[in-house]
Amino acid sequence: MATLRRIALSTAAAALTAALFVPGPRAGAAAPSPSAAAASGCKPSVAAYELALPGHPFSVIPTADERHVFVSLSSSNPRSRTGVGVLECSAGRYRLKQFITLESQPSGMALTHDGKLLLVADEDFTAFVDVQRAIAGQDALLGYFQDVEGDDAGAVYVNVSPDDRFAFVSDENVATISVIDLARARANGYKRAAIVGTIPTGRAPIALTFTADGRYLLTTSQRAQPADNFPAACKPEGQNPATAAVTNPPGEIIVVDVAKATTDPAHAAVARVPAGCSPVRMALSPDGATAWVTARNSNAVLGFSVAKLIAGDQTAQVANVEVGVAPVPVIVSPDGALLLVGNSNRFGLGAAGNQSLTVLDPHAATTGGTAKLGQITVGKFPRELSRTRSGSMVFLANWDSNSVTVFDAARLRGLVH
């Protein structure tokens, strides 16, 4: 069992950056919404640039004013560290300013909507970081606890309810989602007594996505539980697909009633819908009507009607588009016109090489048109996509390249080939 060290912050040398020049947006491309980045000077002057980092990045979380970005990092060699990097806008680029040292394997992160607290899913633990202290280079760790006492829960993802009252943590190894009362956590010094309870899922829950009205939480489970009685539909992941037998049930999307999850989490799951083989990440369309899910072992991205998911309608799937090998991250562009899917190839031959983002037209994907627009070449093992609140920038964590790519959202079309 890993032991989480007391936080230690130190000033890190600015990381190397490499500019990638590409053409501007195509004629007729939608302009980005007004952005705090314009005032801060952090919106890229090029379509994209890559920022080298001292470790494997997983989650990339910008602050609301877009002047700072938090990146969870795992050690990539005996001399690199594990923790959270604090990037700061300087001379028009993000540069590594501080490093928060943590043990285990920090992965998914979330900011409270008031911007004061950063939550980190850290394998055994959930850790809580004071944002302003972290930015200032001060001791910022407010506390941490094990999601499952004395065991490795495999905490991999975290999100915060729209009212900032509760946090939800995907505990991948134990097939549950922990529900944390944040007011109770603050009051008791971030001890396990802040956990309200757990929501049972299928195997390996990951995504934690709130519906537009905040009433429901949608999560992915890589393999449905036997009680769901879904017939076998998937081959074991990582085996030779030409010879492996279909033995596993599909994964699923689980719909959680948020209000019930805060009082009776064990019975908060209100619907379960099959979702291809090994569904992992999820992104909603800007109108909240469609959930896009990467089915890693299906080499596809799937679209679902959110209304039908909530109703438990087993015909909720509205799109199925083949992409690259083992897709993981997914995001919808701020204007809703582009769907970006990161192809990780994490289990295949040639996984050490650069990978790609498949770029899709989501409207065409749901209406039977030609959805594929092309691809964007990125780093090794694209693992997580995120964007600023204003929508001016998109971030991609390249796990095996030890880098983050920063995109100008308005110029994404110019990168497609």
N, C-alpha and C positions, 0 to 999 in steps of 0.2 A: 504494500500500500504506500503510495507516495505521500509525502508530508509537505504541506504548503508552507513555505517560508514566510517570515515576516517581510513585508515589502521593503525593497531598497531601491531608491531612485538615484540615478546618476546621469549626468549630462553625457550624451553620446555624440560622437562626431557625425556631422551631416553625411547622410548616405549618398552614394553615387547615383546620378540620374542620367538617363539617356533619352534624348529627344527623338521622336519619330515624326517626321514631316509627312503629311498627307494632304490631299486636296481638300478644299472647303466643302460645305454641304452642297448637294445637288440643287438645281433650280427647283423652287417650290417647296423645299423642305421647311417644316414648321420651325419657327423661332422658339428659343427656350423662354420660360417664364422669367420675370424679373428676379434677380438673384442677389443675395448678400455677397456672393463671390465677386460680383462686379466691383463692389466697394472694397472688398478685402484684397482684390488683385489675384485671387487664386484660380479663377477660371482659366484653363489652359490657353495659351496663345497659339498652340498647335492642336491638331485633332486629338493627339494622345501622346503621353510620355510615360516612361517606365521608371519607377523608383526602386532601387536596390535596397534590401533590408537584411539585417543580421539574423535571419532565421526563416522558417517556413510560415508564411502568413495564412490565416484562416478567415477571420472576420474583419471587416473594414467598416468603421462606424464614424461618420463625420458629425461634428457638433452642428447645432442649428445655424450658427452664424458662419459656418464653413471655414473658419480660421484654423481649426484643429481637427485632426482625424486620429482615432484610436485603432490600432491594428493588433490583433492577438497573434503571437509568434511562438513557435515551438523550435527548440534547438535543432540546428541542421548539421552541427559538427561538434567535436569535443570542446571547442573554444567559444561557441556561440551560446547565448542565453535563452531562457524561456520566460515569457511574460507578455507584457503589453507595451508596444511602442506608441509614443505620443508624437504625432507629426504636427508641424506648425507651418503656416503659410509664411514664406520668406522669399522676397524677390520674385514673386509670381509663381513659385513652385512650393509644393509640400516637401519638407525636409525633417528628418528624424531629430527631435530635440531632447526627449526624455525617454527613459526605459524603466518600466515597472517590473521588477523581477518577481515571478511566480514559479512554483514548481508544477508538476503534473503536465497537462497538455491543454492550455487555454484554447478554446475554440470559439463557439458562438458567443456574441456579446449583444447587449442592448442598453440604450440610454433611456432613463425615465424621460417623460415628455417635458418635464420642467428643466431638463438638462443638468441636473445636479448629481445624479448617481449613475455610475456605470456598473452593470452586472456582467459577470464573466462566468460562463460555464467551463469548469476546469477539471474534467474527468471525475475525480472523487468529490469535488467541491463545487459550491457556488460562492464566488467571491464578490465583494462589494467595495467599490472604489469611489472616493470623493473626486468629482471631475475637476473642480477648481484647484484643489491641492495637487492633483496630478499634473495639470497644465503648468502650475507654478513650480513644479519640481520638489514638492514637499512630500512628507510621509502621508500617503493617501489611502492606504488600505484600512477601511472601517471595520472589516471583519470578514469571516468566512465560516462555513460549516460543511460537513459531509451531508450530501443528500440522503445517503443510506449509511447509518452509523456503522463503522467498522468494516465497510465494504466499498468497492469501486462501482458506483452507480453508472459511470460512463456518461456524465453530464456533457452534452454536446451542443445544445442550442438553448437559447433563452429569449423570452419576450416579456413585455410589460403591458398590462391592460391599459386601455386608453385613458382611464382616470388615475393612473399611477398608483393604484391601491394594491395590486397583486402582480406577482411575477410567476411565470410558468417556465419550468426547466425540463427539457427532454432528457430523460435518463436512459440512454440507449441500451445499456447492458442489462437493465432490469425491467424493460418494457413498461415503463410508467412515465407520467409527467408529474413532477412535484409542483404543488401550488404553495406559494409563499406569500404571507401577509406582510407587506412592506412596512406598514406602520408598526406592527408587532416586532419586526426585525430591527427597526431603528430603536425601539424602546428597550429591547432586551440585549442590545449589543451584538446583533447578528448571530444569534444562536439557533440551533435546530428547532427550538420551540416555536419559531416563526413559521414552520411548515404546517399548513392547514391539513394536508393529506395528499394522496396521490390518485391520479387518474389512470386506470388500467388501459393499456393499448395493445397492439400487436407487437411483433418483434421489431426492435430498433426504430423507435419513433425519432423523428428529426424536426421537420418544419413546424413552426408555430406561427400561424398567420391569422390575424383577426379579420372578420368580415367588416365591411364598410361601416356598419352601424355599431360595431363592437360587441354585439350580443353573442356571437359565436366565435370559437377558436377552431381553426382547421389544422390538423396535424397529419403528417404522413407516417405510415408504418411500413417497413420494408417487407414484412410478411404477415399476412392476416393470421389471427389466432384460430385454432381448430374449431372453437365454438361458432365461428362465423359460417362454417360449412361451405366455403368457397372451393370449387373443384380445383385440382392441380392444373396449373397453367404455365409454370416457369421452370426453367432448368437451373440447377445450382450455379450461383454466380462464381466466376473465376475458373470454371472448368471449360474444357474444349466444347464449344457449342455444337460442333459437328457430331460429337459422340455422346454428349451428356443426355440423360433422359429427363423428361418432364416429370418432376416429382414434387415440386413445391407449390403451395397456393400462391395466388397473387398477393401483392401488397395492397394497401388500402388507404383511403382518406377517412379519418375519424372526425366527426363533428362534435364539438364539446359546447354545452350550454355554459357560458361564462358565469352567469349568476349562480347556477347550481354548483359549479366547480368551487366556488368560494365557501360553500356551506356543506356540500355533500359530494366531494370530488369523486368518490368511488362509483357514483351513479350518474356522473355528469355527461358521459358520452351518449349522445342521442341518435347517432346514425353512423353507419359504416358502409362505405362504397368501394368496390374493387378498383384498383388504380395501376394496372400493369405490373411489371416485375421490378421490384426494388425501387419504389418511388422514394425520392429523397428530399428535393427542394420544391418550393412553391412560391409563386408570385401572382398577385391579383391584377386584373386589368384596371385602368384608372377609374372606371365606373363601378368597380367592385362586382361586376356581374359574372366574370369568368375567372376561374382559378387555373393557372398553368402549372403543371407538375412535371418534373423530369423523372422518367422511369429508367433508371440507370441500366438495368439488366434487359430492358426492351430496346435500348438505343433509340429512344423516342421521347418526345415531349407531348403530353396529353393535356387537352383542355376540358374543363368541367363547368357546367352551369352551377353557380353557387346556390341559387334558389333550389335546384333539384338536389344538391348535396344535403342541404339543410332538411329537406323533406325526406331524405333517405331513399330517393328514387335511384334504383339501380341502373337506370339509363341516363345518368347525369353526364356521362362523357359526351362531348360535342366535337372533339378533334383528336386526331392521332397523327403526328407527323414524325417520320423517321429523320433522325439527325445524325450526329457522329457517334463514336464509340463511347459508351459509358458516360452519358451526360450527367452533370451534377448541378452547377449553378444555373439560375434562370432569373430574368428580370424583364419587365416591360418598360419601354422607353417612356419618358414623361408625357409625350403626346399620344401614347397608345398606338403609334403606327408601327413600331418595331418590337419584336420579341427576340431577345438574345439568350442563347443556350450554350453553356460551356461544355465542350466535349473533353472529358478527362483522360479517357483510355487508360484508366488507372490499373486495370488488370491485364492489359494486353501487351504484346510484343511492340517494341518501339515506343513504349511509354515515356522513355527518357527524352524524346524529341519534343519540339514545340507542338502545341495543339491549336485548337481553333474555337471561335464562337460561331455557331450557325445563326444566321440572321433570317428571321421569318416575318412575314406579313400576317399578323394574328387574325385580321378580318378574313383573309383568304383561307386561313387554316380552318376556320369555323364554317365557311360557306362552300367548301369544295373547290376553291380556286388553287392556283399555283402559289404555294406558301413560301417556298425557299427563294430568298433574294440573293444569297451568296454566303460568304464567310469572312471573318476577320482573323488573321493570324495573331495568336497570343503566346504566352509563355507555357511552361510545363505544368501540367495538372492544374488547369483553372478550377478553383474550388469554391469561390463565393463571389457573387455580384451584389453591389449595393449602390445607392445613389444619395445625393444630397436631398435635403427636404425640399428645396426649391426646384430640384430637377435639373440644375445646370450642369452637374457632373455625375459620371458613373465611374465606379471603382471595381476593379477585378483583382482578386488575390490569386497570384500564380504560385501555388504551393511549392512545387519543385524547382522553380526559378528563383525563389527567395526574393520576390518582387511584387509590387502592386502597380498596375497600370491605371492611370488617371485619364479618363476620356472626357472630351467636350461633348456633352449630349447632343448639341445641335449639329455636330459634324460626324455623327456615327455613320451616316449613309456614305460619306466620302471614304470610309475605311473598307467598305464592302468590296470584295473581288470574287 
